[in-house]
Amino acid sequence: MSKNPKILSIVLAGGEGTRLMPLTRDRAKPAVPFGGVFRLIDFPLSNLVNSAYRQIVVLTQYKSHSLDRHISQMWRFSPMLGSYVSPVPAQQRLGKHWYLGSADAIYQTINIIEDVRPDIVVILGADHVYRMDFEQMVQQHIDSGAEFTVAGIRQPATDAKQFGVIDVDPDHPDMIRSFQEKPDNPSVMPDDPSTILASMGNYVANTKALFEALALDEKASDTKHDMGGDIAPFFAGRHEAGVYDFNKNDVPGSNTKDHAYWRDVGTIKQFYDAHMDLIAYVPEFNLYNTQWPIYTNIGSLPPAKFVHSGQDRLGHATDSIVSPGVIVSGGEVHHSVLSPNVRIHSWAQVVDSILFNGVIVNRRARIYKAIIDKNVILEENATVGIDTQHDIERGFTVTAEGITVVPKGTVVKD
């Protein structure tokens, strides 16, 4: 390995995101808005750019138009230093089929890796919310001598069925003894049997070894062609897999509250809860860390505006994130996230909710504990999240936790 290895980053952005329906009805999961002004793809891309890794390939597949458009409009670098973020759709290089799994996605684009000739490939998922300095993970990967390294984070053992579980070699704490994909009886942490070390879906691999593993996986019959389910266990079985403890990652500007914050937002509840983390008095995840910014493009929007100050209609927002272009005109917003160009009219009320771009809440309309997708219009006196049975009858999604989701472009009548 050279002293300054050449790095290529690959972001896996082809997932269908069925558990986030209806938010993924018309868009790829990584293109789902988050935190008012961002999209989910902005988090892994910002982490890579802040880590000084600026040769990035984004593998897309399902409903990728809005994702491709966002990348082309926002993630443009000067070509002078060879930096780029390049979206690559499914190639069908191995037959007339789309990606069979995350490992197959990389194998089908192996010609791109060969063209770049990197020493190391950094592979990330596209739909997690976190900050991470990947230089630190790559350096440990090099120092450990591993061929393949998995980033790990502690999670409750009760959630093991959602993750790949890492069993650390007690004699070599930077190496994996075994890798268990979504096990029924997971290996727990020796110092805390209630927790597991879960894979974050972030990997670092030596290019030559990765090519060998992908080629063998492509020919195998008993495989799901998955990075976590097949490639990580392959390297672990050869005692060539390292583990990077995310808790060791030191991001500039982080504090004790949001250090090592990571959230999978694959379900409506997880997506909603991650937003609530943002608007806590001391946020679980601090969007205002200017030393490690999350980049995006919100265009030429005016500042947010609050109008009407009468006792009977006071335009105000409390414990909330309010994006540029929002106008709160005599309405009340509490403990909510408002995306750009939202309109809240007189005597309307929005509580414990997430409103995407262009939502209009007309007079006396009320929203409680809901996610309102782009360009939804609530007519005067309309309600969402107040009467669960009525919401279900209108075709809205209502989770077991009582979160109501209104699809894009819906007109909600009184």
Salt bridges, closest charged atoms under 4 A:
ASP26 OD2 - ARG25 NE 3.14
ASP42 OD1 - HIS70 NE2 2.72
ASP127 OD2 - LYS29 NZ 3.21
ASP127 OD1 - HIS128 NE2 3.68
ASP167 OD2 - ARG177 NE 3.00
ASP184 OD1 - LYS161 NZ 3.16
ASP191 OD2 - ARG154 NH2 2.90
GLU212 OE2 - ARG238 NH1 3.42
ASP217 OD2 - HIS225 ND1 2.95
GLU240 OE1 - ARG238 NE 3.19
ASP264 OD1 - HIS128 NE2 3.99
ASP273 OD2 - LYS269 NZ 2.60
ASP277 OD2 - ARG263 NE 3.36
GLU284 OE2 - LYS257 NZ 3.36
ASP352 OD1 - HIS335 ND1 2.88
ASP373 OD1 - ARG27 NH2 2.97
GLU379 OE2 - LYS413 NZ 3.52
ASP391 OD1 - ARG394 NH2 2.51
